[in-house]
Amino acid sequence: MKEEIFYVKKKYKKVYLDSIHIAEGPISFFALELLGKIFALIKENFVLETKTEVSIEAAPENCTDAFLKILKNIGINRISI
């Protein structure tokens, strides 16, 4: 994914994103660390609009307080269960 982010950045210079959706569940706590790194790259290389929707699919059993707090810290602002 890192290579794709850099490719798009190089090709289009300035890219504005108004939504990002992560499909495929369930997301494990281990995968959240990787997801955080991916979102950091996205934020560094693209322009996120003020109201950019960043959504993810999650299984209900994973939606603990700790899990949701991590998602919020990463920048996720919508969850589909």
Summary of the structure (lengths in Angstrom):
residues: 81
radius of gyration: 13.1
end to end distance: 24.5
largest distance: 40.4
contacts: 199
relative contact order: 0.22
helix: 51%
strand: 26%
